[in-house]
Amino acid sequence: MAAAIGGVTGSIVVGGFVGLGLLLDDRVSSTVPVIVLSVGGAYAGWLVGVIVFGAVRGGSNGQEGEAREP
């Protein structure tokens, strides 16, 4: 479940970056923005996907954000 949610969220981020690159492609008549934003979007999508995966999955033993005693 957590992997699916993280994957979908990462895909949305990548799609947003590629869409922005295509928008800039029309303005500057070059494919460089598409390539650069696709690579950056892939990294950003992976990073956001990992963060969302960790947030949905939660901590070990159900102790999210609690301080541990020594």
PDB file with one MODEL, atoms N, CA, C and O in Angstrom:
MODEL        1
ATOM      1  N   MET A   1       0.823  -1.189   0.000  1.00  0.00           N
ATOM      2  CA  MET A   1       0.000   0.000   0.000  1.00  0.00           C
ATOM      3  C   MET A   1       0.869   1.255   0.000  1.00  0.00           C
ATOM      4  O   MET A   1       0.648   2.168  -0.795  1.00  0.00           O
ATOM      5  N   ALA A   2       1.858   1.298   0.892  1.00  0.00           N
ATOM      6  CA  ALA A   2       2.727   2.472   0.984  1.00  0.00           C
ATOM      7  C   ALA A   2       3.550   2.650  -0.281  1.00  0.00           C
ATOM      8  O   ALA A   2       3.777   3.775  -0.726  1.00  0.00           O
ATOM      9  N   ALA A   3       3.995   1.541  -0.859  1.00  0.00           N
ATOM     10  CA  ALA A   3       4.793   1.624  -2.091  1.00  0.00           C
ATOM     11  C   ALA A   3       3.958   2.176  -3.244  1.00  0.00           C
ATOM     12  O   ALA A   3       4.454   2.954  -4.058  1.00  0.00           O
ATOM     13  N   ALA A   4       2.700   1.773  -3.311  1.00  0.00           N
ATOM     14  CA  ALA A   4       1.824   2.253  -4.382  1.00  0.00           C
ATOM     15  C   ALA A   4       1.573   3.754  -4.237  1.00  0.00           C
ATOM     16  O   ALA A   4       1.624   4.489  -5.223  1.00  0.00           O
ATOM     17  N   ILE A   5       1.308   4.201  -3.036  1.00  0.00           N
ATOM     18  CA  ILE A   5       1.056   5.628  -2.807  1.00  0.00           C
ATOM     19  C   ILE A   5       2.307   6.450  -3.103  1.00  0.00           C
ATOM     20  O   ILE A   5       2.221   7.511  -3.722  1.00  0.00           O
ATOM     21  N   GLY A   6       3.473   5.963  -2.662  1.00  0.00           N
ATOM     22  CA  GLY A   6       4.725   6.650  -2.962  1.00  0.00           C
ATOM     23  C   GLY A   6       5.020   6.687  -4.445  1.00  0.00           C
ATOM     24  O   GLY A   6       5.503   7.695  -4.961  1.00  0.00           O
ATOM     25  N   GLY A   7       4.730   5.584  -5.143  1.00  0.00           N
ATOM     26  CA  GLY A   7       4.952   5.534  -6.585  1.00  0.00           C
ATOM     27  C   GLY A   7       4.045   6.478  -7.358  1.00  0.00           C
ATOM     28  O   GLY A   7       4.481   7.142  -8.299  1.00  0.00           O
ATOM     29  N   VAL A   8       2.788   6.532  -6.958  1.00  0.00           N
ATOM     30  CA  VAL A   8       1.843   7.441  -7.626  1.00  0.00           C
ATOM     31  C   VAL A   8       2.245   8.891  -7.388  1.00  0.00           C
ATOM     32  O   VAL A   8       2.221   9.705  -8.311  1.00  0.00           O
ATOM     33  N   THR A   9       2.610   9.211  -6.168  1.00  0.00           N
ATOM     34  CA  THR A   9       3.024  10.581  -5.858  1.00  0.00           C
ATOM     35  C   THR A   9       4.280  10.960  -6.636  1.00  0.00           C
ATOM     36  O   THR A   9       4.357  12.059  -7.186  1.00  0.00           O
ATOM     37  N   GLY A  10       5.256  10.070  -6.689  1.00  0.00           N
ATOM     38  CA  GLY A  10       6.464  10.325  -7.462  1.00  0.00           C
ATOM     39  C   GLY A  10       6.177  10.506  -8.934  1.00  0.00           C
ATOM     40  O   GLY A  10       6.790  11.350  -9.589  1.00  0.00           O
ATOM     41  N   SER A  11       5.244   9.717  -9.468  1.00  0.00           N
ATOM     42  CA  SER A  11       4.869   9.843 -10.877  1.00  0.00           C
ATOM     43  C   SER A  11       4.213  11.187 -11.180  1.00  0.00           C
ATOM     44  O   SER A  11       4.432  11.770 -12.242  1.00  0.00           O
ATOM     45  N   ILE A  12       3.413  11.669 -10.242  1.00  0.00           N
ATOM     46  CA  ILE A  12       2.781  12.978 -10.410  1.00  0.00           C
ATOM     47  C   ILE A  12       3.834  14.077 -10.450  1.00  0.00           C
ATOM     48  O   ILE A  12       3.737  15.004 -11.255  1.00  0.00           O
ATOM     49  N   VAL A  13       4.834  13.978  -9.589  1.00  0.00           N
ATOM     50  CA  VAL A  13       5.917  14.979  -9.568  1.00  0.00           C
ATOM     51  C   VAL A  13       6.698  14.944 -10.876  1.00  0.00           C
ATOM     52  O   VAL A  13       6.983  15.995 -11.450  1.00  0.00           O
ATOM     53  N   VAL A  14       7.045  13.761 -11.351  1.00  0.00           N
ATOM     54  CA  VAL A  14       7.777  13.642 -12.616  1.00  0.00           C
ATOM     55  C   VAL A  14       6.941  14.213 -13.760  1.00  0.00           C
ATOM     56  O   VAL A  14       7.462  14.930 -14.615  1.00  0.00           O
ATOM     57  N   GLY A  15       5.654  13.899 -13.777  1.00  0.00           N
ATOM     58  CA  GLY A  15       4.772  14.433 -14.811  1.00  0.00           C
ATOM     59  C   GLY A  15       4.700  15.947 -14.793  1.00  0.00           C
ATOM     60  O   GLY A  15       4.641  16.582 -15.845  1.00  0.00           O
ATOM     61  N   GLY A  16       4.703  16.526 -13.606  1.00  0.00           N
ATOM     62  CA  GLY A  16       4.695  17.981 -13.491  1.00  0.00           C
ATOM     63  C   GLY A  16       5.961  18.612 -14.047  1.00  0.00           C
ATOM     64  O   GLY A  16       5.900  19.631 -14.734  1.00  0.00           O
ATOM     65  N   PHE A  17       7.098  18.013 -13.754  1.00  0.00           N
ATOM     66  CA  PHE A  17       8.364  18.544 -14.260  1.00  0.00           C
ATOM     67  C   PHE A  17       8.448  18.408 -15.779  1.00  0.00           C
ATOM     68  O   PHE A  17       8.899  19.330 -16.459  1.00  0.00           O
ATOM     69  N   VAL A  18       8.019  17.269 -16.313  1.00  0.00           N
ATOM     70  CA  VAL A  18       8.050  17.074 -17.765  1.00  0.00           C
ATOM     71  C   VAL A  18       7.093  18.052 -18.440  1.00  0.00           C
ATOM     72  O   VAL A  18       7.413  18.616 -19.486  1.00  0.00           O
ATOM     73  N   GLY A  19       5.924  18.253 -17.843  1.00  0.00           N
ATOM     74  CA  GLY A  19       4.971  19.219 -18.384  1.00  0.00           C
ATOM     75  C   GLY A  19       5.537  20.628 -18.407  1.00  0.00           C
ATOM     76  O   GLY A  19       5.337  21.364 -19.374  1.00  0.00           O
ATOM     77  N   LEU A  20       6.237  21.006 -17.356  1.00  0.00           N
ATOM     78  CA  LEU A  20       6.881  22.318 -17.314  1.00  0.00           C
ATOM     79  C   LEU A  20       7.958  22.425 -18.396  1.00  0.00           C
ATOM     80  O   LEU A  20       8.102  23.464 -19.041  1.00  0.00           O
ATOM     81  N   GLY A  21       8.718  21.329 -18.588  1.00  0.00           N
ATOM     82  CA  GLY A  21       9.726  21.324 -19.646  1.00  0.00           C
ATOM     83  C   GLY A  21       9.106  21.472 -21.023  1.00  0.00           C
ATOM     84  O   GLY A  21       9.651  22.171 -21.877  1.00  0.00           O
ATOM     85  N   LEU A  22       7.968  20.820 -21.249  1.00  0.00           N
ATOM     86  CA  LEU A  22       7.292  20.948 -22.543  1.00  0.00           C
ATOM     87  C   LEU A  22       6.739  22.357 -22.749  1.00  0.00           C
ATOM     88  O   LEU A  22       6.722  22.870 -23.868  1.00  0.00           O
ATOM     89  N   LEU A  23       6.289  22.970 -21.664  1.00  0.00           N
ATOM     90  CA  LEU A  23       5.813  24.350 -21.751  1.00  0.00           C
ATOM     91  C   LEU A  23       6.957  25.291 -22.126  1.00  0.00           C
ATOM     92  O   LEU A  23       6.784  26.182 -22.958  1.00  0.00           O
ATOM     93  N   LEU A  24       8.123  25.093 -21.511  1.00  0.00           N
ATOM     94  CA  LEU A  24       9.287  25.920 -21.839  1.00  0.00           C
ATOM     95  C   LEU A  24       9.823  25.614 -23.233  1.00  0.00           C
ATOM     96  O   LEU A  24      10.380  26.490 -23.894  1.00  0.00           O
ATOM     97  N   ASP A  25       9.653  24.368 -23.679  1.00  0.00           N
ATOM     98  CA  ASP A  25      10.107  23.969 -25.013  1.00  0.00           C
ATOM     99  C   ASP A  25       9.426  24.810 -26.090  1.00  0.00           C
ATOM    100  O   ASP A  25      10.057  25.172 -27.084  1.00  0.00           O
ATOM    101  N   ASP A  26       8.162  25.118 -25.904  1.00  0.00           N
ATOM    102  CA  ASP A  26       7.445  25.948 -26.883  1.00  0.00           C
ATOM    103  C   ASP A  26       7.976  27.378 -26.904  1.00  0.00           C
ATOM    104  O   ASP A  26       7.960  28.030 -27.947  1.00  0.00           O
ATOM    105  N   ARG A  27       8.432  27.851 -25.794  1.00  0.00           N
ATOM    106  CA  ARG A  27       8.878  29.245 -25.706  1.00  0.00           C
ATOM    107  C   ARG A  27      10.294  29.460 -26.221  1.00  0.00           C
ATOM    108  O   ARG A  27      10.571  30.490 -26.835  1.00  0.00           O
ATOM    109  N   VAL A  28      11.205  28.502 -25.981  1.00  0.00           N
ATOM    110  CA  VAL A  28      12.612  28.716 -26.342  1.00  0.00           C
ATOM    111  C   VAL A  28      13.050  27.944 -27.585  1.00  0.00           C
ATOM    112  O   VAL A  28      14.201  28.067 -28.003  1.00  0.00           O
ATOM    113  N   SER A  29      12.171  27.161 -28.178  1.00  0.00           N
ATOM    114  CA  SER A  29      12.465  26.391 -29.398  1.00  0.00           C
ATOM    115  C   SER A  29      13.699  25.505 -29.244  1.00  0.00           C
ATOM    116  O   SER A  29      14.548  25.437 -30.134  1.00  0.00           O
ATOM    117  N   SER A  30      13.782  24.826 -28.097  1.00  0.00           N
ATOM    118  CA  SER A  30      14.893  23.929 -27.840  1.00  0.00           C
ATOM    119  C   SER A  30      14.380  22.775 -26.973  1.00  0.00           C
ATOM    120  O   SER A  30      13.431  22.942 -26.207  1.00  0.00           O
ATOM    121  N   THR A  31      15.007  21.618 -27.098  1.00  0.00           N
ATOM    122  CA  THR A  31      14.605  20.480 -26.273  1.00  0.00           C
ATOM    123  C   THR A  31      15.378  20.393 -24.965  1.00  0.00           C
ATOM    124  O   THR A  31      15.128  19.498 -24.158  1.00  0.00           O
ATOM    125  N   VAL A  32      16.308  21.306 -24.747  1.00  0.00           N
ATOM    126  CA  VAL A  32      17.123  21.270 -23.534  1.00  0.00           C
ATOM    127  C   VAL A  32      16.277  21.383 -22.265  1.00  0.00           C
ATOM    128  O   VAL A  32      16.524  20.633 -21.320  1.00  0.00           O
ATOM    129  N   PRO A  33      15.288  22.288 -22.197  1.00  0.00           N
ATOM    130  CA  PRO A  33      14.479  22.337 -20.963  1.00  0.00           C
ATOM    131  C   PRO A  33      13.751  21.029 -20.668  1.00  0.00           C
ATOM    132  O   PRO A  33      13.603  20.655 -19.505  1.00  0.00           O
ATOM    133  N   VAL A  34      13.302  20.339 -21.697  1.00  0.00           N
ATOM    134  CA  VAL A  34      12.614  19.066 -21.484  1.00  0.00           C
ATOM    135  C   VAL A  34      13.576  18.042 -20.895  1.00  0.00           C
ATOM    136  O   VAL A  34      13.221  17.323 -19.960  1.00  0.00           O
ATOM    137  N   ILE A  35      14.777  17.972 -21.430  1.00  0.00           N
ATOM    138  CA  ILE A  35      15.769  17.010 -20.946  1.00  0.00           C
ATOM    139  C   ILE A  35      16.188  17.330 -19.524  1.00  0.00           C
ATOM    140  O   ILE A  35      16.214  16.446 -18.668  1.00  0.00           O
ATOM    141  N   VAL A  36      16.516  18.587 -19.266  1.00  0.00           N
ATOM    142  CA  VAL A  36      16.988  18.986 -17.937  1.00  0.00           C
ATOM    143  C   VAL A  36      15.896  18.798 -16.891  1.00  0.00           C
ATOM    144  O   VAL A  36      16.160  18.258 -15.817  1.00  0.00           O
ATOM    145  N   LEU A  37      14.687  19.229 -17.187  1.00  0.00           N
ATOM    146  CA  LEU A  37      13.604  19.094 -16.218  1.00  0.00           C
ATOM    147  C   LEU A  37      13.136  17.652 -16.078  1.00  0.00           C
ATOM    148  O   LEU A  37      12.609  17.285 -15.028  1.00  0.00           O
ATOM    149  N   SER A  38      13.311  16.831 -17.093  1.00  0.00           N
ATOM    150  CA  SER A  38      12.986  15.405 -16.952  1.00  0.00           C
ATOM    151  C   SER A  38      13.952  14.716 -15.999  1.00  0.00           C
ATOM    152  O   SER A  38      13.543  13.912 -15.161  1.00  0.00           O
ATOM    153  N   VAL A  39      15.231  15.033 -16.129  1.00  0.00           N
ATOM    154  CA  VAL A  39      16.225  14.445 -15.215  1.00  0.00           C
ATOM    155  C   VAL A  39      16.001  14.959 -13.794  1.00  0.00           C
ATOM    156  O   VAL A  39      16.002  14.179 -12.841  1.00  0.00           O
ATOM    157  N   GLY A  40      15.809  16.264 -13.653  1.00  0.00           N
ATOM    158  CA  GLY A  40      15.527  16.824 -12.331  1.00  0.00           C
ATOM    159  C   GLY A  40      14.219  16.307 -11.764  1.00  0.00           C
ATOM    160  O   GLY A  40      14.118  16.070 -10.561  1.00  0.00           O
ATOM    161  N   GLY A  41      13.220  16.131 -12.611  1.00  0.00           N
ATOM    162  CA  GLY A  41      11.940  15.607 -12.171  1.00  0.00           C
ATOM    163  C   GLY A  41      12.022  14.162 -11.738  1.00  0.00           C
ATOM    164  O   GLY A  41      11.330  13.751 -10.806  1.00  0.00           O
ATOM    165  N   ALA A  42      12.858  13.387 -12.401  1.00  0.00           N
ATOM    166  CA  ALA A  42      13.043  11.992 -11.988  1.00  0.00           C
ATOM    167  C   ALA A  42      13.638  11.921 -10.591  1.00  0.00           C
ATOM    168  O   ALA A  42      13.202  11.119  -9.766  1.00  0.00           O
ATOM    169  N   TYR A  43      14.627  12.755 -10.327  1.00  0.00           N
ATOM    170  CA  TYR A  43      15.225  12.782  -8.993  1.00  0.00           C
ATOM    171  C   TYR A  43      14.225  13.296  -7.959  1.00  0.00           C
ATOM    172  O   TYR A  43      14.078  12.707  -6.888  1.00  0.00           O
ATOM    173  N   ALA A  44      13.544  14.385  -8.278  1.00  0.00           N
ATOM    174  CA  ALA A  44      12.567  14.945  -7.342  1.00  0.00           C
ATOM    175  C   ALA A  44      11.419  13.964  -7.101  1.00  0.00           C
ATOM    176  O   ALA A  44      10.951  13.828  -5.970  1.00  0.00           O
ATOM    177  N   GLY A  45      10.968  13.287  -8.141  1.00  0.00           N
ATOM    178  CA  GLY A  45       9.908  12.297  -7.989  1.00  0.00           C
ATOM    179  C   GLY A  45      10.333  11.141  -7.107  1.00  0.00           C
ATOM    180  O   GLY A  45       9.556  10.670  -6.277  1.00  0.00           O
ATOM    181  N   TRP A  46      11.568  10.680  -7.285  1.00  0.00           N
ATOM    182  CA  TRP A  46      12.084   9.602  -6.445  1.00  0.00           C
ATOM    183  C   TRP A  46      12.152  10.063  -4.991  1.00  0.00           C
ATOM    184  O   TRP A  46      11.749   9.332  -4.085  1.00  0.00           O
ATOM    185  N   LEU A  47      12.659  11.269  -4.770  1.00  0.00           N
ATOM    186  CA  LEU A  47      12.806  11.786  -3.418  1.00  0.00           C
ATOM    187  C   LEU A  47      11.451  11.948  -2.735  1.00  0.00           C
ATOM    188  O   LEU A  47      11.285  11.527  -1.590  1.00  0.00           O
ATOM    189  N   VAL A  48      10.494  12.546  -3.413  1.00  0.00           N
ATOM    190  CA  VAL A  48       9.155  12.726  -2.838  1.00  0.00           C
ATOM    191  C   VAL A  48       8.494  11.369  -2.614  1.00  0.00           C
ATOM    192  O   VAL A  48       7.817  11.171  -1.605  1.00  0.00           O
ATOM    193  N   GLY A  49       8.683  10.435  -3.542  1.00  0.00           N
ATOM    194  CA  GLY A  49       8.123   9.096  -3.379  1.00  0.00           C
ATOM    195  C   GLY A  49       8.660   8.385  -2.154  1.00  0.00           C
ATOM    196  O   GLY A  49       7.907   7.719  -1.444  1.00  0.00           O
ATOM    197  N   VAL A  50       9.954   8.516  -1.897  1.00  0.00           N
ATOM    198  CA  VAL A  50      10.559   7.895  -0.714  1.00  0.00           C
ATOM    199  C   VAL A  50      10.034   8.549   0.561  1.00  0.00           C
ATOM    200  O   VAL A  50       9.763   7.861   1.545  1.00  0.00           O
ATOM    201  N   ILE A  51       9.891   9.866   0.550  1.00  0.00           N
ATOM    202  CA  ILE A  51       9.376  10.566   1.726  1.00  0.00           C
ATOM    203  C   ILE A  51       7.931  10.144   2.008  1.00  0.00           C
ATOM    204  O   ILE A  51       7.574   9.879   3.156  1.00  0.00           O
ATOM    205  N   VAL A  52       7.109  10.082   0.970  1.00  0.00           N
ATOM    206  CA  VAL A  52       5.712   9.676   1.153  1.00  0.00           C
ATOM    207  C   VAL A  52       5.636   8.214   1.589  1.00  0.00           C
ATOM    208  O   VAL A  52       4.826   7.868   2.449  1.00  0.00           O
ATOM    209  N   PHE A  53       6.467   7.360   1.011  1.00  0.00           N
ATOM    210  CA  PHE A  53       6.500   5.956   1.413  1.00  0.00           C
ATOM    211  C   PHE A  53       6.807   5.823   2.899  1.00  0.00           C
ATOM    212  O   PHE A  53       6.138   5.074   3.612  1.00  0.00           O
ATOM    213  N   GLY A  54       7.819   6.552   3.366  1.00  0.00           N
ATOM    214  CA  GLY A  54       8.181   6.500   4.778  1.00  0.00           C
ATOM    215  C   GLY A  54       7.088   7.052   5.674  1.00  0.00           C
ATOM    216  O   GLY A  54       6.866   6.540   6.771  1.00  0.00           O
ATOM    217  N   ALA A  55       6.408   8.089   5.221  1.00  0.00           N
ATOM    218  CA  ALA A  55       5.348   8.684   6.036  1.00  0.00           C
ATOM    219  C   ALA A  55       4.140   7.757   6.127  1.00  0.00           C
ATOM    220  O   ALA A  55       3.527   7.642   7.189  1.00  0.00           O
ATOM    221  N   VAL A  56       3.794   7.099   5.030  1.00  0.00           N
ATOM    222  CA  VAL A  56       2.637   6.202   5.043  1.00  0.00           C
ATOM    223  C   VAL A  56       2.958   4.931   5.809  1.00  0.00           C
ATOM    224  O   VAL A  56       2.120   4.416   6.549  1.00  0.00           O
ATOM    225  N   ARG A  57       4.154   4.433   5.635  1.00  0.00           N
ATOM    226  CA  ARG A  57       4.551   3.187   6.288  1.00  0.00           C
ATOM    227  C   ARG A  57       4.664   3.355   7.794  1.00  0.00           C
ATOM    228  O   ARG A  57       4.286   2.457   8.546  1.00  0.00           O
ATOM    229  N   GLY A  58       5.180   4.498   8.247  1.00  0.00           N
ATOM    230  CA  GLY A  58       5.302   4.757   9.678  1.00  0.00           C
ATOM    231  C   GLY A  58       6.584   4.196  10.250  1.00  0.00           C
ATOM    232  O   GLY A  58       7.371   3.560   9.550  1.00  0.00           O
ATOM    233  N   GLY A  59       6.781   4.439  11.526  1.00  0.00           N
ATOM    234  CA  GLY A  59       7.979   3.981  12.218  1.00  0.00           C
ATOM    235  C   GLY A  59       7.849   2.537  12.669  1.00  0.00           C
ATOM    236  O   GLY A  59       6.790   1.922  12.535  1.00  0.00           O
ATOM    237  N   SER A  60       8.926   2.012  13.198  1.00  0.00           N
ATOM    238  CA  SER A  60       8.902   0.643  13.694  1.00  0.00           C
ATOM    239  C   SER A  60       8.202   0.601  15.052  1.00  0.00           C
ATOM    240  O   SER A  60       8.324   1.539  15.840  1.00  0.00           O
ATOM    241  N   ASN A  61       7.488  -0.453  15.321  1.00  0.00           N
ATOM    242  CA  ASN A  61       6.758  -0.666  16.577  1.00  0.00           C
ATOM    243  C   ASN A  61       5.716   0.400  16.848  1.00  0.00           C
ATOM    244  O   ASN A  61       5.313   0.587  17.996  1.00  0.00           O
ATOM    245  N   GLY A  62       5.275   1.098  15.824  1.00  0.00           N
ATOM    246  CA  GLY A  62       4.225   2.090  15.989  1.00  0.00           C
ATOM    247  C   GLY A  62       4.626   3.306  16.791  1.00  0.00           C
ATOM    248  O   GLY A  62       3.759   4.031  17.279  1.00  0.00           O
ATOM    249  N   GLN A  63       5.907   3.550  16.940  1.00  0.00           N
ATOM    250  CA  GLN A  63       6.383   4.690  17.718  1.00  0.00           C
ATOM    251  C   GLN A  63       6.840   5.790  16.778  1.00  0.00           C
ATOM    252  O   GLN A  63       8.038   5.953  16.545  1.00  0.00           O
ATOM    253  N   GLU A  64       5.907   6.534  16.244  1.00  0.00           N
ATOM    254  CA  GLU A  64       6.228   7.605  15.318  1.00  0.00           C
ATOM    255  C   GLU A  64       6.505   8.887  16.076  1.00  0.00           C
ATOM    256  O   GLU A  64       5.617   9.400  16.757  1.00  0.00           O
ATOM    257  N   GLY A  65       7.700   9.411  15.976  1.00  0.00           N
ATOM    258  CA  GLY A  65       8.033  10.702  16.557  1.00  0.00           C
ATOM    259  C   GLY A  65       8.163  10.727  18.064  1.00  0.00           C
ATOM    260  O   GLY A  65       8.260  11.810  18.642  1.00  0.00           O
ATOM    261  N   GLU A  66       8.167   9.594  18.718  1.00  0.00           N
ATOM    262  CA  GLU A  66       8.312   9.567  20.177  1.00  0.00           C
ATOM    263  C   GLU A  66       9.780   9.453  20.544  1.00  0.00           C
ATOM    264  O   GLU A  66      10.553   8.756  19.887  1.00  0.00           O
ATOM    265  N   ALA A  67      10.143  10.146  21.599  1.00  0.00           N
ATOM    266  CA  ALA A  67      11.530  10.088  22.066  1.00  0.00           C
ATOM    267  C   ALA A  67      11.764   8.754  22.788  1.00  0.00           C
ATOM    268  O   ALA A  67      10.901   8.266  23.518  1.00  0.00           O
ATOM    269  N   ARG A  68      12.927   8.191  22.570  1.00  0.00           N
ATOM    270  CA  ARG A  68      13.270   6.935  23.237  1.00  0.00           C
ATOM    271  C   ARG A  68      14.112   7.209  24.480  1.00  0.00           C
ATOM    272  O   ARG A  68      14.973   8.089  24.487  1.00  0.00           O
ATOM    273  N   GLU A  69      13.850   6.455  25.501  1.00  0.00           N
ATOM    274  CA  GLU A  69      14.641   6.601  26.732  1.00  0.00           C
ATOM    275  C   GLU A  69      15.855   5.695  26.650  1.00  0.00           C
ATOM    276  O   GLU A  69      15.772   4.590  26.115  1.00  0.00           O
ATOM    277  N   PRO A  70      16.985   6.156  27.176  1.00  0.00           N
ATOM    278  CA  PRO A  70      18.211   5.327  27.114  1.00  0.00           C
ATOM    279  C   PRO A  70      18.147   4.114  27.980  1.00  0.00           C
ATOM    280  O   PRO A  70      19.099   3.336  28.025  1.00  0.00           O
TER     281      PRO A  70
ENDMDL
END
